[in-house]
Amino acid sequence: MATFKVVIGDPEAKDPKEVYVRVVESSELKLTEAMKEGRELLRARANPKLIETIKTPYRIATIRIWKDKAKKEKLSLTVKLEPDPNVPEGVVYVPAGSLSEKLGSSEALAEMFRAKNFQVVVDGSKAAAFIGKKIGETLDASIVGIPGKKLLITGGSDSSGFPMLQSVPGSAKRLLLLSSPPGYHPRNEGERRRKMVRGNTISEEIVQINTKLVD
């Protein structure tokens, strides 16, 4: 049975407002297997005023914790925010274990902002809804937890990293002479190379599907 990593881009999050927060693990929030496997976003609780400040209508945010800024070492978490007026404005509660397993600490200072990109793993009937869809087609975004929007399929790749190409019909692999992305990034003007690509149709051989939110 197919399993896909669906990467979702939010075109409206062009210059997201960053806020500084204290991220704290809460025993009231459970780190489920679905969250660990990426089939669900981490659930987090925040004050409604904080959610309003970062202007995230889908309540999906990125939490960025710097381990070492000089070395650019960081931990990034994508969370689905649940509004809770009892949470202090400058605090975000996350499931127990989501920080300590990676940082060795149950709390940390962080930057939080509206997520530009995030990903969700889909399987079963959700994955089946993508089979046969082509680049340029859309699905209901409720399949990744965002009702009222659509997902526009913009590309994808298979387990070997071969990219889907919109101009190639079907789902099979093809060896093509390319001069531009996707599939080939020339170093010099006019340079071309033969590269393996996938067709424009999603099959069970695809592992990553690239999408963006549209109306």
C-alpha positions as CSV (number, residue, x, y, z in Angstrom):
1,M,0.0,0.0,0.0
2,A,1.3,3.5,-0.9
3,T,2.7,5.9,1.6
4,F,3.5,9.5,0.6
5,K,5.3,12.4,2.2
6,V,3.2,15.4,1.2
7,V,5.1,18.7,1.3
8,I,2.7,21.6,1.5
9,G,3.7,25.2,0.7
10,D,1.7,28.2,2.0
11,P,2.2,31.0,-0.7
12,E,0.5,33.6,1.6
13,A,3.3,33.1,4.2
14,K,5.8,35.3,2.3
15,D,7.2,37.3,5.2
16,P,5.9,35.7,8.4
17,K,6.1,37.7,11.6
18,E,8.4,36.1,14.2
19,V,7.7,36.2,17.9
20,Y,9.9,35.0,20.7
21,V,8.3,32.4,22.9
22,R,9.1,29.9,25.7
23,V,8.3,26.4,24.6
24,V,7.4,24.1,27.5
25,E,6.6,20.4,27.5
26,S,3.2,19.6,29.0
27,S,2.1,16.2,30.4
28,E,-1.4,17.0,29.3
29,L,-0.4,16.7,25.7
30,K,0.5,13.3,24.4
31,L,3.2,12.6,21.8
32,T,1.3,10.0,19.8
33,E,2.8,7.5,17.3
34,A,1.1,9.3,14.5
35,M,3.0,12.5,15.5
36,K,6.3,10.6,15.7
37,E,5.7,9.1,12.3
38,G,4.7,12.5,10.7
39,R,1.1,11.4,10.0
40,E,-0.1,14.2,12.2
41,L,1.4,17.5,13.1
42,L,2.5,18.1,16.7
43,R,-0.3,19.4,18.8
44,A,0.6,22.6,20.7
45,R,-1.4,25.0,22.9
46,A,-1.0,28.7,22.8
47,N,-2.9,31.8,23.9
48,P,-5.4,33.0,21.2
49,K,-3.7,36.4,21.2
50,L,-0.4,34.9,20.4
51,I,-1.9,32.9,17.5
52,E,-3.5,36.1,16.2
53,T,-0.2,37.9,16.4
54,I,1.6,35.5,14.0
55,K,-1.4,35.6,11.6
56,T,-1.7,31.9,10.8
57,P,-5.3,31.2,9.7
58,Y,-4.7,27.5,9.6
59,R,-3.0,27.6,13.1
60,I,0.1,25.9,11.6
61,A,3.3,27.4,12.9
62,T,7.1,26.7,12.8
63,I,8.9,26.7,16.1
64,R,12.7,27.3,15.6
65,I,15.0,26.6,18.5
66,W,18.7,27.5,18.0
67,K,21.1,25.0,19.5
68,D,24.1,27.0,18.2
69,K,23.5,30.1,16.1
70,A,27.2,30.4,15.2
71,K,27.2,26.9,13.7
72,K,23.6,27.4,12.4
73,E,22.5,24.3,14.4
74,K,18.8,24.4,15.1
75,L,15.7,22.3,15.9
76,S,12.6,23.1,13.9
77,L,9.1,21.8,14.8
78,T,6.0,22.3,12.9
79,V,2.9,22.4,15.2
80,K,-0.8,22.7,14.9
81,L,-1.8,25.3,17.5
82,E,-4.8,24.9,19.7
83,P,-6.1,28.1,21.2
84,D,-6.2,28.1,25.0
85,P,-6.8,31.4,27.0
86,N,-5.3,29.8,30.1
87,V,-1.8,29.6,28.5
88,P,0.4,32.6,29.2
89,E,0.8,34.8,26.1
90,G,4.6,34.2,25.7
91,V,4.4,30.4,26.3
92,V,3.6,27.5,23.9
93,Y,2.9,24.0,25.4
94,V,4.0,21.0,23.4
95,P,3.6,17.3,24.0
96,A,5.8,15.7,26.7
97,G,8.9,14.2,25.0
98,S,8.9,16.3,21.9
99,L,11.7,18.5,23.2
100,S,13.6,16.4,25.7
101,E,14.2,13.6,23.2
102,K,16.0,16.0,20.9
103,L,17.4,18.7,23.2
104,G,17.7,17.0,26.6
105,S,15.6,19.7,28.1
106,S,11.8,20.0,28.7
107,E,11.8,23.7,27.8
108,A,13.6,26.2,25.6
109,L,13.5,29.7,24.2
110,A,12.4,29.8,20.5
111,E,11.2,31.8,17.6
112,M,7.7,31.0,16.2
113,F,6.2,32.1,13.0
114,R,3.5,31.1,10.4
115,A,4.8,28.0,8.6
116,K,5.9,28.6,5.0
117,N,6.2,24.9,4.3
118,F,5.3,21.8,6.2
119,Q,4.9,18.1,5.5
120,V,2.4,15.3,6.4
121,V,2.8,11.6,5.8
122,V,-0.4,10.0,4.3
123,D,-1.3,6.4,3.8
124,G,-4.3,4.2,3.4
125,S,-7.3,5.9,1.8
126,K,-5.6,9.3,2.0
127,A,-2.7,8.1,-0.1
128,A,-5.1,6.3,-2.5
129,A,-6.7,9.7,-3.2
130,F,-3.4,10.9,-4.8
131,I,-2.9,7.8,-7.0
132,G,-3.5,8.8,-10.7
133,K,-3.5,12.5,-10.0
134,K,-1.3,14.6,-12.3
135,I,0.9,17.7,-11.8
136,G,-1.4,20.7,-12.0
137,E,-4.5,18.9,-10.6
138,T,-6.0,19.6,-7.2
139,L,-7.3,17.8,-4.2
140,D,-9.3,18.9,-1.2
141,A,-6.8,20.1,1.4
142,S,-8.9,18.6,4.2
143,I,-6.9,15.4,3.4
144,V,-4.0,17.0,5.3
145,G,-6.2,18.7,7.9
146,I,-6.9,22.1,6.2
147,P,-10.6,22.3,5.3
148,G,-11.8,25.0,2.9
149,K,-8.7,25.0,0.7
150,K,-7.3,22.9,-2.1
151,L,-3.9,21.3,-2.7
152,L,-2.4,22.0,-6.1
153,I,0.1,19.3,-7.1
154,T,3.3,20.9,-8.3
155,G,5.7,18.0,-8.5
156,G,7.2,15.0,-6.7
157,S,9.9,12.4,-6.7
158,D,10.5,8.7,-6.3
159,S,12.6,6.7,-3.8
160,S,15.7,7.2,-6.0
161,G,15.2,11.0,-6.1
162,F,14.1,11.1,-9.8
163,P,11.7,14.1,-10.2
164,M,8.3,14.1,-11.8
165,L,8.2,16.2,-15.0
166,Q,4.9,17.9,-16.0
167,S,5.7,17.6,-19.7
168,V,6.1,13.8,-19.6
169,P,2.8,11.8,-19.6
170,G,2.2,8.8,-17.4
171,S,4.1,7.5,-14.4
172,A,7.0,5.5,-15.9
173,K,10.7,6.5,-15.8
174,R,12.2,8.1,-18.9
175,L,15.8,9.1,-19.8
176,L,15.6,12.6,-21.3
177,L,18.0,15.3,-22.5
178,L,17.4,18.2,-20.1
179,S,18.7,21.8,-20.0
180,S,16.8,23.1,-17.0
181,P,15.1,22.1,-13.7
182,P,13.4,20.0,-12.5
183,G,15.8,17.2,-13.0
184,Y,18.8,19.1,-14.0
185,H,20.5,22.3,-12.9
186,P,23.1,23.4,-15.5
187,R,26.2,25.1,-14.4
188,N,26.8,26.8,-17.7
189,E,24.4,28.4,-20.1
190,G,23.2,26.0,-22.8
191,E,24.5,22.9,-21.0
192,R,22.4,19.8,-21.3
193,R,22.6,16.3,-19.8
194,R,20.6,13.1,-20.0
195,K,18.7,12.6,-16.8
196,M,16.2,10.1,-15.5
197,V,12.8,11.5,-14.7
198,R,9.3,10.3,-13.8
199,G,6.1,11.1,-15.7
200,N,3.6,13.6,-14.5
201,T,1.2,11.1,-12.9
202,I,1.4,9.9,-9.3
203,S,1.9,6.2,-8.8
204,E,2.9,3.9,-5.9
205,E,6.5,4.4,-6.9
206,I,6.4,8.1,-5.9
207,V,7.5,8.8,-2.3
208,Q,7.3,12.6,-2.1
209,I,4.5,14.8,-3.5
210,N,5.0,18.6,-3.6
211,T,1.9,20.8,-3.3
212,K,0.8,24.3,-2.4
213,L,-2.4,25.6,-0.9
214,V,-4.8,27.4,-3.3
215,D,-8.5,28.5,-3.1
